[in-house]
């Protein structure tokens, strides 16, 4: 890997949800290319593990809480002087249908999947705008989901939150791109993360024909053209592109990284399954 790539090398990159899964892979990718990386999250232990592995700085904070987010941004700016790339990756919760979602569960889903991005973006904008004025550009990369474009069964809070992230991406891009802050989103499909692993384990427990986690992944990607789930590093590569000068004429864009799932015509799957 080229650790002297001028498209990203030497930047201050802040990643929410940076302790596991896609966030940790993003931290590894940016750190490997010579950037100053800060991983932000509520749990100290996984952040510390990523920091030890990559050389990143860990900042424990609640990205959905205004005071905590503001304090985290102040700490980062005080230590490194600026923020060049903000990756809004934190998420989770919201795995029930509307009729089975309590007020508390709804609040948790929207907090985890939307407020973490909205609040930290708001608090980081002054630093991003200052950096944009100084060197010609800053980037925000929003990690949404294929659930931001389509609806799965019994994931109402998650689906609504991920849809809303695309609206947040477009609103930020509309308001701040002329001031030097580009904002783009990526929508991954199935990715082999700890959260998805847990879903596959639960799938195996409840579906007689699913014997283990790998069989679960095979089942959920059966009709995906690439026929597999993504590795976190593959999504990290897309985030790295959006958070670099290589995407310099992109803002407000939504990139889908789902192995081709979104191109499948669902009403014709029965023909394929029947061998026609």
C-alpha positions, -999 to 999 in steps of 0.1 A, spaced: 0 0 0 13 35 -9 17 53 24 26 85 7 -6 90 -13 -11 128 -14 -49 123 -20 -53 115 17 -18 114 34 -13 138 64 -50 145 72 -67 145 105 -95 120 102 -122 115 129 -143 84 128 -174 77 150 -182 41 159 -145 35 154 -141 7 178 -154 -22 158 -165 -34 124 -165 -9 95 -153 19 118 -123 0 129 -115 -9 93 -118 27 82 -93 37 110 -69 10 98 -71 22 62 -65 59 69 -38 52 95 -19 30 70 -18 59 45 -1 83 69 -30 101 84 -37 112 120 -67 91 130 -91 97 159 -117 71 168 -147 82 188 -172 60 206 -189 54 239 -170 23 249 -134 28 259 -121 -8 255 -127 -14 218 -115 21 210 -83 14 230 -78 -19 210 -81 0 177 -58 27 189 -32 2 200 -34 -16 166 -33 15 144 -17 43 163 -50 62 164 -61 84 192 -92 72 212 -117 97 224 -146 84 245 -177 105 238 -214 102 231 -217 116 196 -255 121 200 -251 143 231 -244 179 223 -222 186 253 -202 154 249 -198 159 211 -187 195 216 -161 184 242 -148 157 219 -144 182 190 -126 207 213 -102 180 225 -94 169 190 -89 205 177 -68 213 208 -45 183 202 -43 183 164 -53 218 153 -80 209 128 -104 182 114 -100 174 77 -123 143 73 -153 134 95 -166 99 90 -200 95 106 -202 57 110 -219 51 144 -252 32 143 -273 3 155 -307 -5 172 -342 -4 158 -348 -41 150 -386 -44 152 -417 -36 132 -435 -3 139 -463 -20 160 -437 -37 182 -415 -5 187 -419 12 220 -413 49 225 -380 41 243 -369 18 214 -378 44 188 -358 70 207 -328 46 209 -330 38 172 -331 74 161 -304 84 186 -280 56 174 -286 59 137 -293 96 131 -286 118 161 -250 105 164 -244 119 129 -264 150 131 -250 162 164 -213 155 158 -215 170 123 -230 202 138 -203 204 164 -175 197 140 -186 220 112 -167 251 125 -134 231 125 -143 216 90 -151 250 76 -119 265 90 -99 237 75 -117 241 42 -108 278 41 -72 270 49 -64 242 24 -93 242 -1 -115 213 12 -128 192 39 -150 161 37 -178 144 56 -185 108 48 -218 94 61 -221 56 65 -258 48 59 -269 14 47 -288 -4 20 -316 0 46 -314 37 38 -328 29 3 -350 -1 10 -370 -17 38 -363 -50 54 -387 -69 76 -391 -57 112 -363 -31 112 -384 0 113 -363 22 135 -331 12 118 -346 17 83 -360 52 92 -327 63 107 -307 51 78 -331 68 53 -328 100 73 -290 99 70 -293 103 33 -314 134 38 -288 147 63 -261 140 37 -279 160 10 -288 189 34 -252 192 46 -240 191 10 -265 217 -1 -256 241 26 -218 237 30 -203 226 -3 -198 261 -16 -179 268 16 -155 239 10 -170 210 29 -180 181 6 -205 156 20 -212 121 6 -227 89 18 -221 52 13 -248 25 16 -233 -9 24 -253 -41 21 -243 -71 42 -209 -67 58 -191 -92 80 -191 -71 112 -197 -82 148 -232 -68 146 -239 -88 114 -222 -119 129 -246 -117 158 -276 -115 134 -263 -146 116 -259 -165 148 -295 -157 158 -306 -167 123 -289 -201 127 -306 -205 161 -341 -200 147 -339 -214 111 -336 -252 109 -319 -251 75 -292 -227 87 -265 -246 105 -241 -219 114 -230 -183 108 -214 -189 74 -246 -207 63 -265 -176 74 -244 -153 53 -247 -176 23 -285 -176 27 -288 -138 29 -266 -133 -1 -281 -161 -22 -296 -136 -46 -268 -110 -45 -250 -109 -79 -216 -111 -62 -229 -139 -40 -212 -129 -7 -211 -104 21 -185 -76 20 -154 -75 42 -152 -43 64 -120 -33 45 -139 -32 12 -163 -5 26 -133 13 42 -118 16 7 -149 34 -5 -150 57 25 -113 65 19 -121 75 -17 -150 97 -6 -128 113 21 -100 121 -3 -92 146 -31 -99 118 -56 -136 124 -52 -132 162 -56 -162 167 -79 -186 147 -58 -209 161 -31 -243 150 -21 -237 116 -37 -249 82 -24 -227 53 -34 -242 18 -30 -218 -10 -20 -240 -41 -18 -226 -66 -42 -252 -57 -67 -283 -65 -45 -301 -33 -55 -301 -42 -92 -320 -75 -87 -356 -76 -99 -373 -93 -71 -404 -105 -90 -382 -126 -114 -363 -144 -87 -389 -172 -87 -379 -180 -123 -342 -182 -114 -349 -204 -84 -369 -227 -106 -340 -230 -130 -358 -212 -159 
